Amino acid sequence: MVDYHAANNQSSFGGVQVYMEQENDWDRDLLLDPAWEKQQRKTFTAWCNSHLRKSGTQIENIEEDFRDGLKLMLLLEVIAGERLPKPERGKMRVHKINNVNKALDFIASKGVKLVSIGAEEIVDGNAKMTLGMIWTIILRFAIQDISVEETSAKEGLLLWCQRKTAPYKNVNVQNFHISWKDGLAFNALIHRHRPDLIDYDSLRKDDPVTNLNNAFEVAEKHLDIPKMLDAEDIVNTARPDEKAIMTYVSSFYHAFSGAQKAETAANRICKVLAVNQENEQMMEDYEKLASDLLEWIRRTVPWLENRTQEKTVNDMQAKQEDFRDYRCVHKPPKVQEKCQLEISFNTLQTKLRLSNRPAFMPSEGRMVSDINGAWHTLEGAEKGYEEWILSEIRRLERLEHLAEKFHQKAAIHESWTDGKEAMLTKKDYETSTLSEVKALLRKHEAFESDLAAHQDRVEQIAAIAQELNELDYYDSASVNARCQKICDQWDSLGVLTLNRKESLERTEKQLASIDELYLEYAKRAAPFNNWMEGAMEDLQDMFIVHNIEEIQGLITAHEQFKSTLSEANKEREAIQSIQAEVQKIAQSNGIKLSGANPYTTITPESIDSKWEKAMAMVPLRDTALQDELNKQNSNDTLRAKFATQANTVGAYIQEKMEEIGRISIEMNGTLEDQLTNLRDYQTNIMSYMPEINKLEGSHQLIQEALIFDNQYTSYTMEHLRVGWEQLLTTIARTINEVENQILTRDAKGISQEQLFEYRASFNHFDKDHSGALKAEEFKACLISLGYDVENDKKRSGQMLSEDFRALLISTGNSLGDSEFTRIMSIVDPNGSGAVTFQAFIDFMSTETTDTDTADQVIASFKILAADKNFITAEELRRELPPDQAEYCIARMAPYSGPDGVPGALDYMSFSTALYGESDL
């Protein structure tokens, strides 16, 4: 078979040819299906006759009647409106082939590439090739020129059908085969344009034959559309022929194409109103979200600034638990709300700029800067509150330890002083013998030694009370009262001791010698007894440590104490041997002892009893110290675990922050690819959240164990939380920037190559990779892109050539001061001295593209109003969707012109108000 037109040159219809090549890739084997071939024969024959009848002729058999090429050339002249070369009237085969070739040449001249269709096959009556050729003609002259909302041909025709049948129940047009089997779609098309011809509500989905015949008959009778299909063929075929359906439906499109102009105008208005409605909703959402967030901050800050002190560690730990609940439960959603608020504000401003609307100004106190300021106040209060809680816990823990120590020492001292004043005020020496007076004197000397030994305890009690006062202990009053009572009593004991000593010394000259053994016993027993009491006090003393070094220091001191027990025991045995010597002398000399040792109240039994108690306390102290050592080892393990996790998380956050910084500068590929990659990157980052939660768990264990320092890491949980929040916010902002670039590109028609060029120029002059250009960098960037200040626009509306741009830079050409000041006021309205990439893109897109204007909207309304200077509510409801029609009616002012009618509305002032040129 000859491929007659395979080598045709490209015509001016390049895009058409590509499309036709795609459509010509049809499965000719499907023609072997008798049902489909039958449908195509009937449909294509009817379609051809609908045009041939304009010349007073028709065909009966599609593969036979086109064999001589005469009617084929006539068909092309009718549908194209052009004259073809004169046909050859001979009956020979060569004449027929020449005529068919003339027709095929004409088809090829219209930008159609006929693959595998030659004149010989048509002349020979090849049904498959003939049907393929007619389908190619139908595509080029009946379907190719269909255009609906930037789509054309098959897609445009399908979109037109979908839009026209959308309001009808039981109709869902998704294709050109099974979507039309029940006949409802055909009836819906007719009813949408001519509701007087069809009673749509009377049709039933379960009666397709009736529906199809009704649509075919009405179309043939009232719309001059010939019947191209058989209802039974469509119903009895599992999948009706797509080409037959498209051919028939295209006839409806051309029959109703007159209404397209009004529909286009309505679409423009709908698009503008939809943008306005969406923007208003975003403004309301922003205001509500901002108000709610500010109200939450207003309620939370006073709670964080409250510094009411508690009396116990448990009370403060309850506050710490409340704060932890706030950090882990209540604050994270608010962080997300704040981030979403900033994203919504940026997106709204971008949409307003792209739709040529005035910038959105939130109500007073609800600007993003106001929210950031309130958030900064919240975080400052939060940090101060956490530090205050920890310091309060340390202070109360210290206070409880000191208070317990104070009361313990005070109790021991009060127990020792009990009865001492009565003893010092006795006058027993006045009636005593010399030996008894000497005994009293020696006893008093022992008491003075004991009194001096207790001086340190009294000073310790006073020092502890002073420290409790300095640390603002809640029960300082009772502590001060008790301390004052001890000090007054101590002063009184000192005076009484001095007075008694003077009295005994005055009578000492009259007393006999004293039993030296009793005296020696008393002198040695008193300090030893005091040592044992001190040792017992130390063994019972509470301790608090924060690290292993401190507990090891206590253990070392305890071991040193235990090493002295052997010498102490020898001293105890020596003291007891003195008492034993007394007993031995008394027994040897038959002396009857009158009672206890007159020089001391310390008995051998009390020494042995205290010694046994002290020895029993030693292993208990060992156990307590070992338990504390185990606890500190456990705490050290917690520190090391937290440090390992914190160092890993900290390094991860730092790495990702640097990485997102590079990504935001070195973005490659299309904006959609960048957006997909960024979202995948965000998902990857969020997958790290379990590690953050695991770290939070370790941090909670650290706090519960009251661990306040960690020598294994420089990271704190607060630093890591802030770093994590900054990482998530940076990713979200980068995604939002790309989304806004997509909005800018789609709305302004900026090509991908332009965006890449803008990005490359911006990155080239962003020397410090800060994501913003300084004023001089921005000026250099504009010059590099060829911005011509003298004409206040780019030359010829386009970027300057590379040669001219190089010349501009080499000659030192720069922006004029006044023009550059104007540009800076656009891209940097706040006067920060820096231009972001988004502001740069907005400026370049504004300079190079057109947008919808108020004049265009006014022209669209004028079409809907049939060229009147006003429009009625009835016209709006007829031409626009219900919600947008009511939106216009509610906002349009009454028309006051002399040519108005009752109920006339002023669409001109309404259109200008949409673009901020007057008050709505």
CORTAVEN-V591953 format. One record per pair of residues at least 6 apart in sequence whose C-alpha atoms are under 6 Angstrom apart, sorted by the first residue. I is the first residue (numbers start at 1). J is the second residue. Records with the same first field share a line. If there is no record, write none. Layout:
BEGIN
I = J / J
END
This chain:
BEGIN
2 = 118
3 = 116
4 = 118
5 = 114
6 = 115
11 = 111
13 = 111
17 = 111 / 112
31 = 37
36 = 241
40 = 244
43 = 228 / 229 / 244
46 = 228
49 = 58
52 = 58 / 75
59 = 65
63 = 125 / 127 / 130
64 = 125
66 = 72
67 = 122 / 123
68 = 96
69 = 96 / 99 / 100
73 = 103
77 = 83
87 = 99
88 = 95
97 = 119
100 = 119
101 = 119
122 = 130
143 = 153
144 = 153
146 = 152 / 153
147 = 156
148 = 156
162 = 173
165 = 188
171 = 185
173 = 179
176 = 242 / 245
177 = 239 / 240 / 242
178 = 239
181 = 235
182 = 208
183 = 208 / 211 / 212
186 = 215
187 = 215
191 = 198
209 = 231
212 = 231
216 = 227
219 = 225
220 = 226
234 = 240
265 = 860
266 = 880
301 = 378
304 = 381 / 382 / 385
305 = 381
313 = 393 / 396
357 = 915
358 = 916
406 = 461
424 = 496
429 = 437
434 = 511 / 512
435 = 511 / 512 / 514
437 = 511
438 = 511 / 514
439 = 598 / 599
441 = 504
442 = 599
443 = 599 / 600
446 = 523
522 = 599 / 600
536 = 614
547 = 632
548 = 632
639 = 710
642 = 698
643 = 712 / 713
657 = 727
748 = 849
765 = 777
766 = 773
772 = 834 / 835 / 836
773 = 834 / 835
774 = 833 / 834
775 = 833
786 = 799 / 800 / 805
787 = 794
788 = 794
789 = 815
827 = 839
854 = 911 / 912
858 = 908 / 911
865 = 871
870 = 904 / 905 / 906
871 = 904 / 905
872 = 904 / 905
876 = 885
877 = 885
892 = 905 / 906 / 910
893 = 905 / 906
894 = 904 / 905 / 906
895 = 904 / 905 / 906
913 = 919 / 920
END
